[in-house]
């Protein structure tokens, strides 16, 4: 009787807190941004460093480019899947494309070619179009073009893909963890349930690396927005970009806490660690204390190395 009661209590904890990896549908896909052109070698290096192969590999593409055939080959031959961040601008010039022309259908041939390139993969692809629209740093910011136009852009892209028979793409509505400025809210930009499969959350601990920043825990960054998007959208969540600087606090403790917090967020089905030295050093060097904590955390079976059986893959 005591044993049965213990089982009932344990199952109840799983339901309440989402913390049991054996629970059906439980677990979080391990993912990473490694470089603009990830290779088999870089994927294997991540696995060697942290003990787990990334199930999802993030890349970025700006307008008029197509997914690189070598990247597709290497990512899928490694047993991973792609998450493509498709940015509607000319990245070198940081210049907007003509969004009105896109809505008039003048870019449909390119959009269709992009979609057919992804369809030819024949396996799932995560696509986050025009991410972080609730920030003020991209030309597709809702503050600059308006929330309604942003929605119509997202919807138009999806409709062209659907008309071309692209069924293996999973659509990610990817927002910044904070509205910048506060009135630039993601809530008015949501394209609608029929256009979105997953909610992506981007957030970083900048520590004291900037004059305007301070050390913030993973919970400080994500707790509020996670609760809000789960209530609003009833969609699975992916941390589509996250990391911490090394400046201003204990980075090893930060990533240890982050992975622990994720295990208590049942709607989180994937993480993408931004593991490069870019605006600041976002890396978790495997020989450093932070890299060792990352490796120890990913050892938990809750963090998965394969796509199958975790995300809702029925279309």
Secondary structure, DSSP 8 states (H G I E B T S, - for coil): -HHHHHHHHHHHHHHHH---TTSTT--EEEEEE--TT--HHHHHHHHHHHSS--SEEEEEEETT----HHHHHHHHHTT-EEEEEEESEETTTTEE--HHHHHTTTTHHHHHHHHHHHHTT-S-EEEEES--TTSSSSTT-HHHH-HHHHHHHHHHHHHHHHHTT--SEEEEEEEESS-SSTTS-GGGT---GGG-SEEEEEEEE-TTSSTT-----HHHHHHHHHHHHHHHH--EEEEEEEEE-SSSS-HHHHHHHHHHHHTT-TTEEEEEEE-SBSSSB----TTSHHHHHHHHHHTSTTEES-STTTS----
